[in-house]
Amino acid sequence: MRLGPQHLELLFMRGLVSAVHSTNAWVLTGGTDTGVMALTGRALASRALAGDKRVPCIGLCSYQ
């Protein structure tokens, strides 16, 4: 059985939020709104809108 891209995105987002909340972790990203970093931001924002506790998310990007 092959999973489509939307299903994989949903699994990633749910897994990330679950892991972050169960470990009380901070999230560090590359600071751009593309690829996995965009999914990470969407996952954390969706949980914050749902009333879950906020998670520190720090985006680090290069200055050019």
All heavy atoms as TSV, in Angstrom:
chain	resi	resn	atom	element	x	y	z
A	1	MET	N	N	0.843	-1.178	0.000
A	1	MET	CA	C	0.000	0.000	0.000
A	1	MET	C	C	0.891	1.245	0.000
A	1	MET	O	O	1.764	1.401	0.839
A	1	MET	CB	C	-0.886	0.003	1.245
A	1	MET	CG	C	-1.773	1.200	1.327
A	1	MET	SD	S	-2.922	1.067	2.707
A	1	MET	CE	C	-2.298	2.336	3.751
A	2	ARG	N	N	0.669	2.112	-0.933
A	2	ARG	CA	C	1.429	3.363	-1.018
A	2	ARG	C	C	0.574	4.504	-0.489
A	2	ARG	O	O	-0.614	4.598	-0.800
A	2	ARG	CB	C	1.818	3.638	-2.453
A	2	ARG	CG	C	2.781	2.572	-2.989
A	2	ARG	CD	C	3.395	3.028	-4.233
A	2	ARG	NE	N	4.434	3.983	-3.864
A	2	ARG	CZ	C	5.399	4.354	-4.649
A	2	ARG	NH1	N	5.468	3.878	-5.851
A	2	ARG	NH2	N	6.295	5.215	-4.262
A	3	LEU	N	N	1.196	5.362	0.287
A	3	LEU	CA	C	0.496	6.506	0.846
A	3	LEU	C	C	0.732	7.716	-0.036
A	3	LEU	O	O	1.838	7.946	-0.510
A	3	LEU	CB	C	0.995	6.791	2.263
A	3	LEU	CG	C	0.872	5.648	3.263
A	3	LEU	CD1	C	1.492	6.045	4.575
A	3	LEU	CD2	C	-0.571	5.260	3.444
A	4	GLY	N	N	-0.311	8.504	-0.236
A	4	GLY	CA	C	-0.195	9.716	-1.031
A	4	GLY	C	C	0.504	10.815	-0.260
A	4	GLY	O	O	0.660	10.744	0.966
A	5	PRO	N	N	0.940	11.862	-0.965
A	5	PRO	CA	C	1.675	12.948	-0.306
A	5	PRO	C	C	0.881	13.642	0.794
A	5	PRO	O	O	1.444	13.997	1.830
A	5	PRO	CB	C	1.998	13.920	-1.436
A	5	PRO	CG	C	1.491	13.339	-2.687
A	5	PRO	CD	C	0.820	12.055	-2.378
A	6	GLN	N	N	-0.415	13.817	0.604
A	6	GLN	CA	C	-1.212	14.497	1.631
A	6	GLN	C	C	-1.288	13.649	2.899
A	6	GLN	O	O	-1.234	14.169	4.007
A	6	GLN	CB	C	-2.607	14.804	1.109
A	6	GLN	CG	C	-2.606	15.881	0.051
A	6	GLN	CD	C	-3.993	16.127	-0.501
A	6	GLN	OE1	O	-4.848	15.238	-0.485
A	6	GLN	NE2	N	-4.224	17.328	-0.990
A	7	HIS	N	N	-1.411	12.338	2.723
A	7	HIS	CA	C	-1.476	11.444	3.881
A	7	HIS	C	C	-0.134	11.440	4.627
A	7	HIS	O	O	-0.102	11.452	5.861
A	7	HIS	CB	C	-1.853	10.030	3.443
A	7	HIS	CG	C	-2.118	9.102	4.577
A	7	HIS	ND1	N	-3.227	9.216	5.382
A	7	HIS	CD2	C	-1.407	8.061	5.068
A	7	HIS	CE1	C	-3.199	8.279	6.314
A	7	HIS	NE2	N	-2.097	7.566	6.144
A	8	LEU	N	N	0.967	11.431	3.885
A	8	LEU	CA	C	2.284	11.468	4.516
A	8	LEU	C	C	2.500	12.774	5.270
A	8	LEU	O	O	3.077	12.778	6.358
A	8	LEU	CB	C	3.380	11.282	3.463
A	8	LEU	CG	C	3.465	9.888	2.851
A	8	LEU	CD1	C	4.486	9.864	1.722
A	8	LEU	CD2	C	3.799	8.856	3.904
A	9	GLU	N	N	2.039	13.879	4.707
A	9	GLU	CA	C	2.147	15.170	5.396
A	9	GLU	C	C	1.379	15.145	6.702
A	9	GLU	O	O	1.868	15.597	7.735
A	9	GLU	CB	C	1.641	16.302	4.507
A	9	GLU	CG	C	2.556	16.644	3.370
A	9	GLU	CD	C	2.003	17.750	2.480
A	9	GLU	OE1	O	0.964	18.352	2.823
A	9	GLU	OE2	O	2.617	18.013	1.444
A	10	LEU	N	N	0.174	14.609	6.668
A	10	LEU	CA	C	-0.643	14.529	7.875
A	10	LEU	C	C	0.026	13.654	8.933
A	10	LEU	O	O	0.066	14.015	10.112
A	10	LEU	CB	C	-2.034	13.985	7.535
A	10	LEU	CG	C	-3.022	13.892	8.679
A	10	LEU	CD1	C	-3.304	15.271	9.267
A	10	LEU	CD2	C	-4.309	13.254	8.207
A	11	LEU	N	N	0.577	12.512	8.523
A	11	LEU	CA	C	1.280	11.642	9.471
A	11	LEU	C	C	2.483	12.347	10.077
A	11	LEU	O	O	2.741	12.249	11.281
A	11	LEU	CB	C	1.724	10.354	8.779
A	11	LEU	CG	C	0.642	9.343	8.448
A	11	LEU	CD1	C	1.236	8.177	7.658
A	11	LEU	CD2	C	-0.032	8.846	9.709
A	12	PHE	N	N	3.242	13.065	9.255
A	12	PHE	CA	C	4.394	13.805	9.753
A	12	PHE	C	C	3.965	14.849	10.773
A	12	PHE	O	O	4.551	14.956	11.857
A	12	PHE	CB	C	5.143	14.482	8.597
A	12	PHE	CG	C	6.192	15.448	9.064
A	12	PHE	CD1	C	7.423	14.988	9.497
A	12	PHE	CD2	C	5.940	16.808	9.091
A	12	PHE	CE1	C	8.394	15.878	9.943
A	12	PHE	CE2	C	6.899	17.701	9.533
A	12	PHE	CZ	C	8.131	17.236	9.964
A	13	MET	N	N	2.946	15.620	10.437
A	13	MET	CA	C	2.495	16.695	11.316
A	13	MET	C	C	1.994	16.144	12.645
A	13	MET	O	O	2.344	16.660	13.709
A	13	MET	CB	C	1.426	17.530	10.608
A	13	MET	CG	C	1.992	18.331	9.440
A	13	MET	SD	S	0.753	19.085	8.365
A	13	MET	CE	C	-0.009	20.270	9.454
A	14	ARG	N	N	1.189	15.087	12.600
A	14	ARG	CA	C	0.674	14.491	13.842
A	14	ARG	C	C	1.802	13.912	14.688
A	14	ARG	O	O	1.829	14.064	15.911
A	14	ARG	CB	C	-0.337	13.398	13.522
A	14	ARG	CG	C	-1.660	13.924	13.081
A	14	ARG	CD	C	-2.628	12.793	12.855
A	14	ARG	NE	N	-3.914	13.285	12.396
A	14	ARG	CZ	C	-4.878	12.511	11.932
A	14	ARG	NH1	N	-4.701	11.204	11.868
A	14	ARG	NH2	N	-6.016	13.032	11.536
A	15	GLY	N	N	2.745	13.221	14.036
A	15	GLY	CA	C	3.865	12.628	14.752
A	15	GLY	C	C	4.757	13.674	15.398
A	15	GLY	O	O	5.207	13.509	16.532
A	16	LEU	N	N	5.000	14.765	14.663
A	16	LEU	CA	C	5.834	15.836	15.200
A	16	LEU	C	C	5.195	16.459	16.435
A	16	LEU	O	O	5.847	16.608	17.470
A	16	LEU	CB	C	6.068	16.912	14.143
A	16	LEU	CG	C	6.827	18.145	14.625
A	16	LEU	CD1	C	8.262	17.787	14.961
A	16	LEU	CD2	C	6.770	19.249	13.598
A	17	VAL	N	N	3.932	16.797	16.338
A	17	VAL	CA	C	3.236	17.423	17.465
A	17	VAL	C	C	3.204	16.475	18.664
A	17	VAL	O	O	3.455	16.886	19.794
A	17	VAL	CB	C	1.811	17.862	17.061
A	17	VAL	CG1	C	0.989	18.249	18.270
A	17	VAL	CG2	C	1.886	19.008	16.063
A	18	SER	N	N	2.968	15.210	18.418
A	18	SER	CA	C	2.940	14.229	19.501
A	18	SER	C	C	4.309	14.124	20.176
A	18	SER	O	O	4.404	14.129	21.411
A	18	SER	CB	C	2.526	12.869	18.944
A	18	SER	OG	O	2.593	11.884	19.944
A	19	ALA	N	N	5.369	14.057	19.391
A	19	ALA	CA	C	6.716	13.946	19.943
A	19	ALA	C	C	7.105	15.200	20.727
A	19	ALA	O	O	7.689	15.110	21.807
A	19	ALA	CB	C	7.721	13.700	18.820
A	20	VAL	N	N	6.769	16.353	20.194
A	20	VAL	CA	C	7.110	17.617	20.854
A	20	VAL	C	C	6.386	17.740	22.190
A	20	VAL	O	O	6.976	18.101	23.199
A	20	VAL	CB	C	6.801	18.813	19.932
A	20	VAL	CG1	C	6.830	20.116	20.683
A	20	VAL	CG2	C	7.782	18.850	18.777
A	21	HIS	N	N	5.113	17.413	22.192
A	21	HIS	CA	C	4.336	17.543	23.433
A	21	HIS	C	C	4.742	16.504	24.479
A	21	HIS	O	O	4.788	16.817	25.662
A	21	HIS	CB	C	2.853	17.447	23.134
A	21	HIS	CG	C	2.308	18.716	22.575
A	21	HIS	ND1	N	0.971	18.959	22.462
A	21	HIS	CD2	C	2.900	19.830	22.076
A	21	HIS	CE1	C	0.770	20.158	21.936
A	21	HIS	NE2	N	1.932	20.692	21.695
A	22	SER	N	N	5.056	15.291	24.049
A	22	SER	CA	C	5.392	14.251	25.024
A	22	SER	C	C	6.777	14.464	25.632
A	22	SER	O	O	7.053	13.980	26.730
A	22	SER	CB	C	5.303	12.864	24.396
A	22	SER	OG	O	6.292	12.700	23.409
A	23	THR	N	N	7.663	15.197	24.936
A	23	THR	CA	C	9.010	15.436	25.455
A	23	THR	C	C	9.232	16.860	25.926
A	23	THR	O	O	10.306	17.181	26.419
A	23	THR	CB	C	10.064	15.112	24.377
A	23	THR	OG1	O	9.854	15.968	23.250
A	23	THR	CG2	C	10.002	13.662	23.958
A	24	ASN	N	N	8.228	17.714	25.747
A	24	ASN	CA	C	8.335	19.130	26.123
A	24	ASN	C	C	9.520	19.800	25.413
A	24	ASN	O	O	10.278	20.560	26.007
A	24	ASN	CB	C	8.450	19.281	27.631
A	24	ASN	CG	C	8.028	20.647	28.102
A	24	ASN	OD1	O	7.198	21.304	27.477
A	24	ASN	ND2	N	8.589	21.088	29.208
A	25	ALA	N	N	9.678	19.472	24.127
A	25	ALA	CA	C	10.832	19.921	23.353
A	25	ALA	C	C	10.623	21.299	22.736
A	25	ALA	O	O	9.502	21.792	22.637
A	25	ALA	CB	C	11.106	18.927	22.225
A	26	TRP	N	N	11.717	21.906	22.340
A	26	TRP	CA	C	11.716	23.100	21.506
A	26	TRP	C	C	11.969	22.634	20.079
A	26	TRP	O	O	12.659	21.642	19.862
A	26	TRP	CB	C	12.810	24.059	21.921
A	26	TRP	CG	C	12.584	24.773	23.212
A	26	TRP	CD1	C	11.833	24.352	24.267
A	26	TRP	CD2	C	13.127	26.029	23.582
A	26	TRP	NE1	N	11.877	25.269	25.275
A	26	TRP	CE2	C	12.677	26.309	24.879
A	26	TRP	CE3	C	13.961	26.933	22.960
A	26	TRP	CZ2	C	13.021	27.470	25.554
A	26	TRP	CZ3	C	14.313	28.091	23.632
A	26	TRP	CH2	C	13.836	28.361	24.908
A	27	VAL	N	N	11.463	23.377	19.111
A	27	VAL	CA	C	11.650	23.018	17.711
A	27	VAL	C	C	12.541	24.058	17.045
A	27	VAL	O	O	12.297	25.253	17.155
A	27	VAL	CB	C	10.287	22.938	16.980
A	27	VAL	CG1	C	10.492	22.637	15.512
A	27	VAL	CG2	C	9.392	21.900	17.628
A	28	LEU	N	N	13.582	23.580	16.375
A	28	LEU	CA	C	14.471	24.457	15.615
A	28	LEU	C	C	14.297	24.138	14.134
A	28	LEU	O	O	14.295	22.973	13.750
A	28	LEU	CB	C	15.929	24.228	16.013
A	28	LEU	CG	C	16.276	24.467	17.471
A	28	LEU	CD1	C	17.709	24.065	17.741
A	28	LEU	CD2	C	16.060	25.919	17.829
A	29	THR	N	N	14.149	25.172	13.308
A	29	THR	CA	C	14.008	24.969	11.862
A	29	THR	C	C	14.995	25.865	11.131
A	29	THR	O	O	15.661	26.694	11.723
A	29	THR	CB	C	12.585	25.296	11.367
A	29	THR	OG1	O	12.393	26.711	11.390
A	29	THR	CG2	C	11.522	24.599	12.185
A	30	GLY	N	N	15.018	25.707	9.823
A	30	GLY	CA	C	15.873	26.531	8.980
A	30	GLY	C	C	15.315	27.909	8.720
A	30	GLY	O	O	15.934	28.722	8.055
A	31	GLY	N	N	14.143	28.201	9.230
A	31	GLY	CA	C	13.586	29.544	9.178
A	31	GLY	C	C	12.931	29.954	7.878
A	31	GLY	O	O	12.590	31.118	7.705
A	32	THR	N	N	12.744	29.028	6.949
A	32	THR	CA	C	12.073	29.389	5.698
A	32	THR	C	C	10.724	28.683	5.614
A	32	THR	O	O	10.467	27.719	6.328
A	32	THR	CB	C	12.920	29.016	4.470
A	32	THR	OG1	O	13.144	27.598	4.482
A	32	THR	CG2	C	14.258	29.743	4.480
A	33	ASP	N	N	9.879	29.157	4.743
A	33	ASP	CA	C	8.532	28.609	4.601
A	33	ASP	C	C	8.472	27.681	3.387
A	33	ASP	O	O	7.682	27.876	2.466
A	33	ASP	CB	C	7.520	29.759	4.471
A	33	ASP	CG	C	6.088	29.287	4.614
A	33	ASP	OD1	O	5.873	28.221	5.214
A	33	ASP	OD2	O	5.190	29.973	4.117
A	34	THR	N	N	9.329	26.664	3.380
A	34	THR	CA	C	9.365	25.699	2.287
A	34	THR	C	C	9.574	24.294	2.835
A	34	THR	O	O	10.155	24.113	3.904
A	34	THR	CB	C	10.514	25.992	1.292
A	34	THR	OG1	O	11.750	25.943	2.003
A	34	THR	CG2	C	10.370	27.340	0.635
A	35	GLY	N	N	9.102	23.310	2.128
A	35	GLY	CA	C	9.342	21.908	2.456
A	35	GLY	C	C	8.939	21.508	3.855
A	35	GLY	O	O	7.866	21.864	4.350
A	36	VAL	N	N	9.814	20.747	4.502
A	36	VAL	CA	C	9.543	20.231	5.839
A	36	VAL	C	C	9.411	21.362	6.849
A	36	VAL	O	O	8.628	21.274	7.792
A	36	VAL	CB	C	10.649	19.233	6.265
A	36	VAL	CG1	C	10.494	18.814	7.699
A	36	VAL	CG2	C	10.629	18.024	5.357
A	37	MET	N	N	10.142	22.447	6.637
A	37	MET	CA	C	10.049	23.585	7.569
A	37	MET	C	C	8.653	24.207	7.518
A	37	MET	O	O	8.110	24.603	8.544
A	37	MET	CB	C	11.129	24.614	7.248
A	37	MET	CG	C	12.530	24.096	7.540
A	37	MET	SD	S	13.840	25.202	7.027
A	37	MET	CE	C	13.902	24.863	5.278
A	38	ALA	N	N	8.058	24.267	6.335
A	38	ALA	CA	C	6.695	24.784	6.200
A	38	ALA	C	C	5.703	23.843	6.891
A	38	ALA	O	O	4.781	24.303	7.579
A	38	ALA	CB	C	6.327	24.965	4.735
A	39	LEU	N	N	5.895	22.541	6.720
A	39	LEU	CA	C	5.022	21.567	7.389
A	39	LEU	C	C	5.134	21.680	8.904
A	39	LEU	O	O	4.147	21.571	9.623
A	39	LEU	CB	C	5.389	20.143	6.968
A	39	LEU	CG	C	4.934	19.684	5.607
A	39	LEU	CD1	C	5.471	18.285	5.318
A	39	LEU	CD2	C	3.429	19.700	5.505
A	40	THR	N	N	6.339	21.884	9.381
A	40	THR	CA	C	6.569	22.036	10.817
A	40	THR	C	C	5.801	23.245	11.347
A	40	THR	O	O	5.110	23.159	12.368
A	40	THR	CB	C	8.070	22.186	11.113
A	40	THR	OG1	O	8.741	21.008	10.651
A	40	THR	CG2	C	8.332	22.380	12.590
A	41	GLY	N	N	5.909	24.362	10.667
A	41	GLY	CA	C	5.184	25.561	11.078
A	41	GLY	C	C	3.688	25.371	11.053
A	41	GLY	O	O	2.983	25.779	11.981
A	42	ARG	N	N	3.181	24.722	10.003
A	42	ARG	CA	C	1.732	24.467	9.914
A	42	ARG	C	C	1.268	23.543	11.029
A	42	ARG	O	O	0.192	23.739	11.600
A	42	ARG	CB	C	1.380	23.890	8.549
A	42	ARG	CG	C	1.455	24.900	7.446
A	42	ARG	CD	C	0.727	24.523	6.169
A	42	ARG	NE	N	0.517	23.117	5.922
A	42	ARG	CZ	C	0.955	22.465	4.848
A	42	ARG	NH1	N	1.665	23.090	3.927
A	42	ARG	NH2	N	0.699	21.189	4.677
A	43	ALA	N	N	2.061	22.526	11.332
A	43	ALA	CA	C	1.681	21.578	12.386
A	43	ALA	C	C	1.596	22.271	13.734
A	43	ALA	O	O	0.613	22.106	14.468
A	43	ALA	CB	C	2.695	20.433	12.449
A	44	LEU	N	N	2.599	23.064	14.061
A	44	LEU	CA	C	2.596	23.740	15.358
A	44	LEU	C	C	1.519	24.813	15.432
A	44	LEU	O	O	0.876	24.983	16.462
A	44	LEU	CB	C	3.975	24.333	15.642
A	44	LEU	CG	C	5.114	23.310	15.738
A	44	LEU	CD1	C	6.441	24.012	15.963
A	44	LEU	CD2	C	4.840	22.282	16.803
A	45	ALA	N	N	1.281	25.518	14.338
A	45	ALA	CA	C	0.231	26.544	14.318
A	45	ALA	C	C	-1.150	25.917	14.452
A	45	ALA	O	O	-2.003	26.443	15.160
A	45	ALA	CB	C	0.321	27.356	13.037
A	46	SER	N	N	-1.369	24.783	13.803
A	46	SER	CA	C	-2.691	24.147	13.876
A	46	SER	C	C	-2.993	23.680	15.291
A	46	SER	O	O	-4.126	23.767	15.755
A	46	SER	CB	C	-2.784	22.978	12.895
A	46	SER	OG	O	-1.976	21.898	13.314
A	47	ARG	N	N	-1.988	23.195	16.005
A	47	ARG	CA	C	-2.212	22.754	17.372
A	47	ARG	C	C	-2.432	23.934	18.302
A	47	ARG	O	O	-3.223	23.862	19.229
A	47	ARG	CB	C	-1.028	21.910	17.874
A	47	ARG	CG	C	-0.808	20.634	17.094
A	47	ARG	CD	C	-2.054	19.853	16.778
A	47	ARG	NE	N	-2.846	19.523	17.943
A	47	ARG	CZ	C	-4.118	19.146	17.923
A	47	ARG	NH1	N	-4.757	19.059	16.789
A	47	ARG	NH2	N	-4.756	18.875	19.024
A	48	ALA	N	N	-1.736	25.040	18.051
A	48	ALA	CA	C	-1.934	26.231	18.881
A	48	ALA	C	C	-3.348	26.761	18.687
A	48	ALA	O	O	-4.002	27.178	19.642
A	48	ALA	CB	C	-0.907	27.297	18.524
A	49	LEU	N	N	-3.851	26.732	17.449
A	49	LEU	CA	C	-5.214	27.192	17.189
A	49	LEU	C	C	-6.241	26.266	17.819
A	49	LEU	O	O	-7.340	26.693	18.151
A	49	LEU	CB	C	-5.455	27.285	15.675
A	49	LEU	CG	C	-4.695	28.399	14.965
A	49	LEU	CD1	C	-4.888	28.277	13.451
A	49	LEU	CD2	C	-5.128	29.761	15.449
A	50	ALA	N	N	-5.877	24.997	17.991
A	50	ALA	CA	C	-6.790	24.034	18.596
A	50	ALA	C	C	-6.801	24.129	20.117
A	50	ALA	O	O	-7.520	23.403	20.775
A	50	ALA	CB	C	-6.405	22.620	18.165
A	51	GLY	N	N	-5.975	25.018	20.676
A	51	GLY	CA	C	-5.980	25.223	22.117
A	51	GLY	C	C	-4.906	24.469	22.867
A	51	GLY	O	O	-4.854	24.524	24.088
A	52	ASP	N	N	-4.047	23.743	22.163
A	52	ASP	CA	C	-2.954	23.043	22.837
A	52	ASP	C	C	-1.930	24.050	23.339
A	52	ASP	O	O	-1.888	25.188	22.901
A	52	ASP	CB	C	-2.265	22.073	21.877
A	52	ASP	CG	C	-3.093	20.818	21.638
A	52	ASP	OD1	O	-4.138	20.669	22.285
A	52	ASP	OD2	O	-2.691	20.009	20.792
A	53	LYS	N	N	-1.081	23.579	24.240
A	53	LYS	CA	C	-0.056	24.479	24.760
A	53	LYS	C	C	0.893	24.894	23.634
A	53	LYS	O	O	1.100	24.175	22.672
A	53	LYS	CB	C	0.710	23.828	25.897
A	53	LYS	CG	C	1.586	22.665	25.498
A	53	LYS	CD	C	2.336	22.153	26.697
A	53	LYS	CE	C	3.308	21.059	26.265
A	53	LYS	NZ	N	4.122	20.622	27.354
A	54	ARG	N	N	1.454	26.054	23.793
A	54	ARG	CA	C	2.379	26.567	22.779
A	54	ARG	C	C	3.731	25.887	22.885
A	54	ARG	O	O	4.155	25.499	23.958
A	54	ARG	CB	C	2.533	28.066	22.933
A	54	ARG	CG	C	1.255	28.787	22.614
A	54	ARG	CD	C	1.440	30.279	22.696
A	54	ARG	NE	N	0.171	30.920	22.442
A	54	ARG	CZ	C	-0.075	31.601	21.338
A	54	ARG	NH1	N	0.844	31.764	20.447
A	54	ARG	NH2	N	-1.260	32.142	21.152
A	55	VAL	N	N	4.377	25.765	21.740
A	55	VAL	CA	C	5.692	25.131	21.665
A	55	VAL	C	C	6.691	26.163	21.162
A	55	VAL	O	O	6.443	26.820	20.152
A	55	VAL	CB	C	5.649	23.937	20.690
A	55	VAL	CG1	C	7.037	23.362	20.479
A	55	VAL	CG2	C	4.686	22.877	21.177
A	56	PRO	N	N	7.816	26.328	21.849
A	56	PRO	CA	C	8.833	27.235	21.328
A	56	PRO	C	C	9.355	26.730	19.981
A	56	PRO	O	O	9.783	25.584	19.867
A	56	PRO	CB	C	9.941	27.198	22.381
A	56	PRO	CG	C	9.281	26.694	23.620
A	56	PRO	CD	C	8.193	25.777	23.147
A	57	CYS	N	N	9.282	27.562	18.964
A	57	CYS	CA	C	9.761	27.212	17.626
A	57	CYS	C	C	10.701	28.323	17.172
A	57	CYS	O	O	10.280	29.478	17.045
A	57	CYS	CB	C	8.599	27.049	16.662
A	57	CYS	SG	S	9.104	26.559	15.010
A	58	ILE	N	N	11.943	27.971	16.936
A	58	ILE	CA	C	12.960	28.944	16.571
A	58	ILE	C	C	13.418	28.663	15.143
A	58	ILE	O	O	13.830	27.544	14.831
A	58	ILE	CB	C	14.156	28.866	17.543
A	58	ILE	CG1	C	13.673	29.140	18.963
A	58	ILE	CG2	C	15.249	29.841	17.124
A	58	ILE	CD1	C	14.668	28.840	20.027
A	59	GLY	N	N	13.322	29.671	14.294
A	59	GLY	CA	C	13.783	29.532	12.912
A	59	GLY	C	C	15.084	30.280	12.713
A	59	GLY	O	O	15.177	31.473	13.001
A	60	LEU	N	N	16.094	29.573	12.252
A	60	LEU	CA	C	17.409	30.168	12.015
A	60	LEU	C	C	17.686	30.152	10.518
A	60	LEU	O	O	17.705	29.096	9.904
A	60	LEU	CB	C	18.499	29.363	12.738
A	60	LEU	CG	C	18.320	29.205	14.241
A	60	LEU	CD1	C	19.325	28.208	14.792
A	60	LEU	CD2	C	18.468	30.542	14.923
A	61	CYS	N	N	17.879	31.322	9.939
A	61	CYS	CA	C	18.186	31.368	8.516
A	61	CYS	C	C	19.389	32.279	8.296
A	61	CYS	O	O	19.727	33.107	9.134
A	61	CYS	CB	C	16.985	31.839	7.704
A	61	CYS	SG	S	16.375	33.453	8.143
A	62	SER	N	N	20.019	32.095	7.167
A	62	SER	CA	C	21.219	32.893	6.884
A	62	SER	C	C	20.825	34.319	6.494
A	62	SER	O	O	19.765	34.557	5.938
A	62	SER	CB	C	22.025	32.253	5.777
A	62	SER	OG	O	21.278	32.230	4.584
A	63	TYR	N	N	21.694	35.235	6.811
A	63	TYR	CA	C	21.493	36.635	6.457
A	63	TYR	C	C	22.323	36.921	5.214
A	63	TYR	O	O	23.515	36.680	5.184
A	63	TYR	CB	C	21.947	37.531	7.606
A	63	TYR	CG	C	21.851	39.006	7.305
A	63	TYR	CD1	C	20.622	39.645	7.320
A	63	TYR	CD2	C	22.975	39.748	6.979
A	63	TYR	CE1	C	20.520	40.985	7.021
A	63	TYR	CE2	C	22.887	41.090	6.686
A	63	TYR	CZ	C	21.647	41.711	6.712
A	63	TYR	OH	O	21.553	43.043	6.414
A	64	GLN	N	N	21.646	37.401	4.181
A	64	GLN	CA	C	22.368	37.679	2.930
A	64	GLN	C	C	22.133	39.068	2.471
A	64	GLN	O	O	21.133	39.628	2.533
A	64	GLN	CB	C	21.947	36.697	1.847
A	64	GLN	CG	C	22.333	35.282	2.216
A	64	GLN	CD	C	21.897	34.313	1.119
A	64	GLN	OE1	O	21.359	34.680	0.106
A	64	GLN	NE2	N	22.142	33.054	1.380
